[in-house]
Amino acid sequence: MEPLALSDVVIRATSVSDMENNVYLITARTSGEQVIIDAADDVPAIRELFAAGAEDSAHGTRVTSVLTTHRHWDHVRALRETAAEHDARTLAGENDADAIEEESGARIDERIAHGDTLEFAGFRLEAIELLGHTPGSIAYVLRDSGGTTVIFSGDSLFPGGPGKTWSAEDFESLITDLEERIFDRFDDEVRVLPGHGDTTTLGAERPQLPEWRDRGW
C-alpha cells in the first residue's frame, strides 16, 4: 500500500510473514505521535516502517501505542518486542486481551470496549467491536478532518466478505455487527484497511451483503 496522506495523519503499511499480515503505522502530522496497529511479525520490517514514517511529521516522531485488532497468533508475534522497544502502551479488545497476552507474552495495558474513543495528539480512533471472527475483535475507525474516514478492520472484513467464522452462530453475530455497526453507519467512500490483503471501500462491498448472508460465510 502506498502511504495514505490525509490532513491529520499519514498511514503507512507493510506486509509481513508468509500469511501476508498487514501492519499499519499512523503518524500524526502535527505532533509526530505514532500508533501501530497489529504488530504481527518481522520486527526488522516493522522498524523499516517506523523509519519511513519518520518523514511524515516535521516535529519528530515517537511510537506511543501498539493496538491489536484480535487475538489470533499471526497478528501478535512481534507485539511484545515492538512495544518494549518503544516503551509503548498496548491496547486490545477486552474480550480478547487475555488470549493476546497468552499468545504474545506481552501485557495488555488498556482493555478496550465497544464505543470507546482513543485520544492521541492530533487524531482519535473509535473502537467498534465486531464479534464472530473472535470473541473480542475490534475495528478502529479514524475520521480525518479533511473528510476521509478509514476503518482498520482486522480480520472481520475483507474485500469479498467477512472474516472466517467457525459456527453458524459466530457468522450470524459477525454479519449482523458488520451490517449494523459498519455498513448502516458509514458511507460508501469509507476506506477499509484489512488485516491481510488489499484495501477496499464500503461502497465496493455493500452490494454483496445479501450474497454474504445467503451463503453463510
N, C-alpha and C positions, 0 to 999 in steps of 0.2 A: 504494500500500500504506500502510495506517495504521501508525504506529510500533508495533513489537512489543516490549512492555516485559516483560523477563524478570527473574529475580532478580539476575543478574550484569551484564547488559548491556541496552541499548536498541538495537534495529535499526531504522534508517530507510532509505527508498529513494526514488529519483526516477527517472523515465523520461526519457531524453534522445534526441534526434535523430529523424529520420524512420523509423529502424529500431526505435524504442522499446526501446533498451537500458536495462536496469536497472543503476543504480549504487547500491551498498549502503554504508551507514555503520554501523559497530559502535562503540558508546560504552560503555566500562566505567563502571559506576555509581560504584565506589569511587575509582578513580584518575583518571577522566576521559580515559584513553588511548583514542584513536580509530584505527580501521583502516578504510580504504576498500577495497572490492572492485570492480574493473573501473571505472577512470576512463575511461569510454567516449567522452564528448564533452561539449561545452557547459560550459566552465569556470564561467561565471556560475551555471548551475543547480547545479553541484556546490558552489559557495560558499554558495548558499542552503541546501543540505542541511547543510553544516557549521554554519551559523548556527542552524538549527533544532536540531541536535544539541547545541548549547551548553547547552541547558536540561536535558540528561539526566544531568548529574553536578553535585553540589554542590561539587565540588573543582576546578572549571575543566576545560577540555578541551584536548587537543592531538593533532593528527594525527601519528602516528609512522610509519605504514607504508601503502603502497599495494600491494595484491595484485592480480594479474591471473589470470583463470581459463584463458585460452588466447590464441593468437597472432593471431586474426583482427582485421583493421584496425578494425572497428567497435567493438571493445572497448578500444582503446588510444589513441584520438585525443587524449584530454586527459591522458594519463599523464605525459608529460614536464613539462607546465606545472603540473599538480597536485602532483606530487612536489617540484618545485623550490620552489613557493610555500610549502610546509610544511617544507622540508628533511627530507622523509620518505624512508625507505629503500624500495626497490622489490623485490618478490618475485614469482617466477613459476616454473612448472614447468621443470625442467632441459632437457627436450626441446623446449620452445617458446621458451626465453629468447632465443636468437639472433635468431629471427624477430621477436619482440616488439621487441627493440632496433632492428632494421631498420625495422619498421613505424612505431614511435613516436618514434624519435630519443632515447629515454630509455635510461639504463644500468640493467640489472637487477643489483641489489646482492647478492641472495641467490637461488640456484637451488635449487628445492625438489624433493625426491624423494618417491616414494610412501611413505607411512607416517611422514613427518616430522611432528613436533609443533612448532607455532609458539607460543611463550610470550609473553603480553602481561600487563600489570599488571591482573589481575582476570579474565582468561579465557584460554583457549587454543584453538587450531584444529588439527585433524588434516588433513593433506593426503592426498587419495586420488586417485591417477592413474587416469583413465578414458580409455583410448586408442581413438581411432577418429574422432571429430569433427576432432581434430588429433592430431599425434603426442605432444603433451605436455600435454593438458588436465588441469587439476587441479580437483577439487571440495574445498571447505573445509567441515569439519564442526565445529560448535560444540555442546558439551554443557553446558548451563546447570545450575547446582547446584540449581535449582528443579525439574529433571526434564524440561525441554523440550530436544529436540535439533533443530538446524537444519542443513540441508545447502545450501550455496551451490553450485549445480550447474553454473554457467556455461551453455554450450550443449550439455551432454552429456545432460541430462534435462529434459524439459518435461511439462506436462500433456498426456497423449495420446501420449507416445512419446519415443524417444531423439532426440538431435540429428542433423542431416544428416550422412551419410557419402557417400563418393564411389566406393566399391567394395564388393563382397561381403565381402572380407577385412576392410575397415575396419568394416563393420557387425557382422560376427561378433566382432571384438575389442571393440567398444563394448557390444554387448548382453551379452556374457559378463562384462565388467567390471562392468556395472550389476547383473547377477544376483548375482555372487559378492562384489563389494565393497560394494554398497549394499543390495540387497533381502535377501540372505541374512544380513546383519549387523545391520540396523536394523529397528525395529518400525514398525507401521503409523502410529503417531501422529507420526512424524518429519515435520517440515515441510521442503518443498523450495522454495527460492527460486532460480528460474532466471535466465538471462541476459537473457531477453525475456519479457514477458507476465506472466500471473498465477501466484501461488503455488499449490502443491498439497501433498498428503501422499503418503507411500509407500503408505498404505492405499488411497487413491483410484486409484493407478496399478498396484498389484500384480496385480489380476485380469487386466490387459491384457497381461501379459508373454508368454503363449503366442501371442497375436494378433500382437504385435510381431515375434516370431521368425518366424512363418509368413509374414507379409507382406514381411519383409526390409528394413524401414525404420522 
